[in-house]
Amino acid sequence: MVQPVACSFYTETSFGRIKGYRYGPADAPAIIVQGGISASGSLWKADKSGWWQSLHPVFSELNDVQVISFDYLGGLGGSDCPATPLTVKQHSEAIRQAISQQTDNLQAWVGGSFGGVLGLQFAADRPTELARLCVISAAHRPSVHSALLRYFQQALVQRCSDDQSGIILARALATLSYRTADEFEQRFNDTDDAFKYLLYQGEKLLKQNGNGCRSLFTHLTPILNDYAIDPTGIQAKVQLIDFSNDAIAPPSLVTELEQLLPNNMGRLTIETPFGHDGFIKNVEQYQSALTHFLTKSQLESA
């Protein structure tokens, strides 16, 4: 069982210092878990306030493994913010360098959203170093629609005369893009209440992280507009999990990825009103599939 208590550490890479978190014994086979661009590597906490707390039941069922997660360079948390934004490829290489200093027994990668993109990049660049990859709410290239949504977020941050207002509005738009029209129809009876909710999400980001969270829109959001990963050379066995009405990684794009992967081991598409945020909100619906995928990985490496 992987307990929800982490040991934090720092690792130097050629791109900057990265903060990491280890759950479980350092000598056990390692599973990398990475979340979205606003994620912290502090995945789980005993008080249940971790960034991806809903995922912990999957790993509470696994024995004799360690989970490692990293704060993103230029993101929230304790990693450095480079002077110049890194590319997706460079982020993947930075994490590879950090992993190599922490374990020589990498077993699998589980990535949601940005973490899934980086997992695909890692597997494409280092085909012999990763045996299994679970990609959740992510694809090998951006959709035009998602790129447009991010362009508007960047424009709000760049063009608002008040820096804080720009961050609040950009985060509000990002939150809107992560969810679906169905959810807003079901959840809110009044448009003003819905708008207040979106503004609250932006205000919360700013309150919790200060003006430093501006780097989300200068260093991370832009790089997701034009990345391109060739899945045809990926040797890892891949499990795909996606969600209906996901505006960021739409099912049509995941279908394209599925057809290009040489070793696609299965795909689970989940109906949800939460859209892209299904990777956080709908863990119960994919817990069994992910547990089976990771357990099979354990057995094969034993």
GIMO-V568093 format. One line per field, one symbol per residue. burial: # if it has 9 or more other ideal C-beta (glycine too) atoms within 8 Angstrom, else .. A space follows every 50 residues. Layout:
burial: ???
This chain:
burial: .#.#.#.####.#.##########...##########.#######....# ##########.#..#############.#.##..##.############. .##..######################..###########.##..##.## ####.##..#..#.###########.####..##...#....##..###. ###.##......#############.#.#.#..#.#.############# #.##.###.##.##..####.############..##.###.###.##.. ..
